Amino acid sequence: MIQVKNEQQVLQQGLQILLANMEPSEVAKFWAACHLGNGDYLKTKDVLFDQESVASLYGKVLDFQESNRKK
């Protein structure tokens, strides 16, 4: 069976590889050079979570976790 990793899992694996093979300062410079983490989170979250409440997002998180446990 082929298991496809989601984007977050791939990013976590990549970061672990970088940290295992590079100095932390080099990882930070690499991260900065790739412009990872750029943008205005406050504007992005307003667009992504418009019409959402804490309760509705919490329900979606629980659903997501439950669906991933079954895999």
JOLINPE-V725979 format. One record per residue. N is the residue number from 0. BURIAL is 1 if it has 24 or more other C-alpha atoms within 12 Angstrom, else 0. D_FIRST is the distance of its C-alpha to the first C-alpha in Angstrom with 1 decimal. Layout:
n & burial & d_first
N & BURIAL & D_FIRST
N & BURIAL & D_FIRST
This chain:
n & burial & d_first
0 & 0 & 0.0
1 & 0 & 3.8
2 & 0 & 6.4
3 & 0 & 9.7
4 & 0 & 12.7
5 & 0 & 15.9
6 & 0 & 19.2
7 & 0 & 20.6
8 & 0 & 17.9
9 & 0 & 18.3
10 & 0 & 22.0
11 & 0 & 22.0
12 & 0 & 20.1
13 & 0 & 22.5
14 & 0 & 25.5
15 & 0 & 24.6
16 & 0 & 24.4
17 & 0 & 27.7
18 & 0 & 29.4
19 & 0 & 28.4
20 & 0 & 29.9
21 & 0 & 32.8
22 & 0 & 35.7
23 & 0 & 35.5
24 & 0 & 38.3
25 & 0 & 36.4
26 & 0 & 33.3
27 & 0 & 35.7
28 & 0 & 37.3
29 & 0 & 34.0
30 & 0 & 33.0
31 & 0 & 36.4
32 & 0 & 36.3
33 & 0 & 33.1
34 & 0 & 34.9
35 & 0 & 32.1
36 & 0 & 33.4
37 & 0 & 36.2
38 & 0 & 37.4
39 & 0 & 39.3
40 & 0 & 37.0
41 & 0 & 39.7
42 & 0 & 39.8
43 & 0 & 36.0
44 & 0 & 35.6
45 & 0 & 38.4
46 & 0 & 36.6
47 & 0 & 33.1
48 & 0 & 34.4
49 & 0 & 37.4
50 & 0 & 37.9
51 & 0 & 35.9
52 & 0 & 37.3
53 & 0 & 36.2
54 & 0 & 35.5
55 & 0 & 33.3
56 & 0 & 31.3
57 & 0 & 31.0
58 & 0 & 29.6
59 & 0 & 27.0
60 & 0 & 26.0
61 & 0 & 25.7
62 & 0 & 23.6
63 & 0 & 21.3
64 & 0 & 21.0
65 & 0 & 20.5
66 & 0 & 17.7
67 & 0 & 15.8
68 & 0 & 16.5
69 & 0 & 14.7
70 & 0 & 11.3
